[in-house]
Amino acid sequence: MKDMIECNKPNIYRGNPALALIKHISKDKGRQICRVKAYWLGGLATAGVGAAIYNENGERITGSKSDILIDAVYSDGGNEKIGVSVKACSNNAQLALTTASVFCEMLRDSGIYVSEEAEKGLKMFCGERGYRPMDGYIPVDTKNIPCNRMARPERWYWEELSDAVKKEWETILTVHQIKITMMLLQCARTYKTDSYRPDYILHECKRHVEIDDCEAAVMSVR
């Protein structure tokens, strides 16, 4: 594993993302990290798998907004548990929302423009009642929908949305990805047993082939 981590822009690193994360945390806290142990929490709520970690009340954590929990030991003898949310560039369109309307309203309140057609498209993608194939809803632009559609009727697939709607969401989620991620994490409902909310976000900026040549952004949530 390479030790060289190139920092191209503030908070944007190229190299091994694990090393970039530790380097950024150490710099952000102004303390040298001499040893770390990482635990995977990302699959606890969805798949029921992950590290056996207990919260501050002695309860086993069954779900966490942090995908990784880092147990860091500092050179001054102190130690700290640090939550990290990990985001991949390929899942920008996969939004865990209550309703599409609430999400779009949140974006507009934050100064991010969302058209009515884009909101309808998100309702289709999220399977919101009234906009599902099973509800008989048919969008104005059906160019990307197969004539004899055999897919599941509970929602429309991303590929079936109009090109204009997909382009608008891809632009929104690319241009404002950091701002939106911060909003979702700060407004998100936490799990009952979760004592380790994310302190940092590790975001893959571009698809990579070699792990030692990954471009990633590291940001503080708090």
N, C-alpha and C positions, 0 to 999 in steps of 0.2 A: 504494500500500500504506500502510495506516495505521501511524503510529508509536506510537499509544497502546495499551498493554497493561495491562489491569486485572487486578490480583491480588485475587481475591475471598476466597480462603482460602490458608493456607500451601501453596505448591507448586501451587495451582490457578489457571490464568490464562485470561482471555478476550481474544481478539484473534487476530492472526496467529500460528500455532503456531511458525513459524520464529523470529520475533522473541522470543516467549516463551521458547523454548529457549535462545537466546543470552543473553537477559537473566538467566535463572536460572543458567546456567553461570558467567557473569561474577560474579554475586553469590556463588555457592557457592565460587568459587575466590578471591574477593577481588581480582580483577584485571580491568582494563578491556580488553575485546576491541575492537580497532579495525578488524580485517579478518578475514573468514572465507572459506574455500572448502570446499564440501561435495561429497562423493563418494557415490554410491549403490552399496551393496554387497549390498542385499537380494536381488537376483535371481541372484547368482553361483552359489550351490549348487543352486538349484531350476531355474532357466531357463538358466544359463550366460551370463547377460548382466549387465552392470554395469561400473563403472569399473575401469580397469586400474591396480590399486594393488599395490605390492610390500611385503612384510613386512620385518622388521628383518634377515632373512638374505638379502635380495635375491630371494626367491621370489615369484612372482606369486600373489596371494591368490585361491584358487578357491572359497572359502566363508567366511562370517563370521557370528558371532552378532550383530554390529552391522549394522543396516540402513543406517545413514548414518555416514560418517567425516567429521568436521569437522577441518579444518586451521585452527586459530585462531592469529592473530597478536595479541599483547598490546601495550598502549601502552608497556610498559617495554622493548620490543624482543624479548621472548621469544616462542616459538611452541610449540604443542603439538597433537598429533593426539588427537582425542577420539571414542570410539565411542558411538553412540546406537542403542538399540533402539526401534523405533517400533511401537506397538500401536494398532489401531483398535477402537472400541467394538463394531463389527459382527462381529469375529472372536473374541469371548470363548469361544465354544463350540468353536472349532477348536483342539484341543490336540495338539501333537506329542509323543506319549508312547511309551515302550517297550511297556508293557502297561497296561491300565486298572487292574489290581490294584495294580501298583507305585505308580501315581499316587495311587490312593485311600488306600493305606497311608501314603504320604508326607503326605497331608493329615491323616489321623487322628493321625499321630505329631506333627503340628504343632498339634493341638488343634481341628481343623476336623471337625465331624461329617459323615459320609457314610453313608447307609443302605445296606443290602444291595441293595435294589431300584435305588438310584441307581448303585451299582457295576455291577450287571447291565446297566443301561441304557447305561452308558458302554462296556461290553464290546461291546454290540450296535452302538453308533455307531462304535467304532474297528475293528470287524470282527475281534474276537478269536476265535480258534478255539474252536468249541463253542457260540458265540453268534451265528453267521451264518445267514442264510436257507438257504445251501447245506448247512449242517450239519443242517437240519431243526429248528432251534430256533424255538419259538413262545413268546413271552412270555405271561404271564397276562392282561395287559390288551392287547387287540388292537384297541381302538376306533379308533386312528389308522392302522391298517394296511389298505390297500385289499383287498377280497375277492379280486380277481383280480390280485394283485401282479405287475407285469411289470418292476420295477426290477432293478438289478444284484444278484446273489445274494451278493456278497462281504461286504456289510455292510448294516445298516439305516440309513435316513436319520434325521436329527434330528427331522423332522416325524412320523416313524412311532413315536417313543417315546411312552410314556404321558404324559398331562398332568402327573401328579404327579412323574414323574422329571424332565421338562423344567423344571418349576417349581423343584425342589430344586437342580438344577445352575445354573439362572439365578440363584438366590439365592446359592449358594455363590460363583459366579464374580463376582457383583456386590459382595457384602459384603466378600469377601476378595480382590478382584482384585489389589491392590497386593502383598499378602503372597504370593499364589500366583505372580505374575509374578517377584517377587524370588527365590522358591524355585527356579523353573524356570531362571532365568538363572544362579543360583549353582551349581546342581547339573548344569547342562547340559554335555554333552560338547562340546568345541570342535573346530573343524576344524584339520587338521594345519598348514595354512599361515596360520592366523589369529593375527596379532599384536595385533589391536585388539578386545579384548573390550569389551562395553558398559560405559561409565562412567555413562551416564544412560539413563533410560527416558522417552520422550515418549508419553503415552497420551491418545488422544482420549476424552473423558469422555462426550460426547453427539454424536449425528449433527448435522452442520452443513450449511447451504446455502451461506453465504458464508465464504470462507477467513479473512476478517478478523473473523469473529464465531464463532470456534471455541473451545469450552471444552476445555482440555487440562491434564493433570497432568504435571509434570516432577519426576522423582525421581532421586536418586543411587543407584547400585547398590553402590558400595563405601563 
